[in-house]
């Protein structure tokens, strides 16, 4: 039996939008409808971020610490960065600045790169940090505090480093899912999430053009999303696992 011997299938943004419209009972959409659909897709991706569904965007990085500096600001992109000196550079490439850290996960203090020794750091909340008596004290950093703003994310450490020689922060961070962009782009999501993304966009569009299908498409969407999460084997902060129920859609 002959097979394609191909595993390269993917969807462009244009194809994803076409399929979503077809599920809503519409075909041959153009102009403003396509623009509206791309906007809805970006809103869907934002909603996935709120659910904690962008674990494929988790990355690891190290940044160099400076003596006496306790706040390290990571801007969302180069446009938002106000100066070179306020954004930490990735280790190993002083011209490649670190951007797009929507949240910081596990953090360790690292005292070398070639044969590193890592010291775990405890994450504290705003109230705990505010209660610290001398926030500029120097020593071995043991705690960190994360503040997330519109244009940047701040990592505040305590204690401030007493030296700049071979002192680093190593951490895992979550990058924001990329916008849909032009129609020929592929979505910034793994292959296994394409069904959920298509179903989710159809659900979003149905609220605009076919509200009679909205409830049914929502069930399809949540079911596809639950299957993708189960296959991925990665937990999310919260998601709905509906009963497997397939209502008729006329």
Protein Blocks (a to p, Z undefined) as FASTA:
>chain_A
ZZekiakbccdfklmmmmmmmmnopahiahjlmmmmmmmmmmmmmmmmmnopammlgccd
dddddehiabdcddfbfklpmbfklpccdehiaklccehifbccdddddfbfklccdddd
ddddfklmmmpmblmbgcddfbdcddddfkbccdddddddfbfghpacddddddddddeb
jmkbccdddfklmmmmmmmmmmmmmmmmmmmlmmmmmmmmmmmmmmmmmmnopacfbdcd
ddddddddZZ
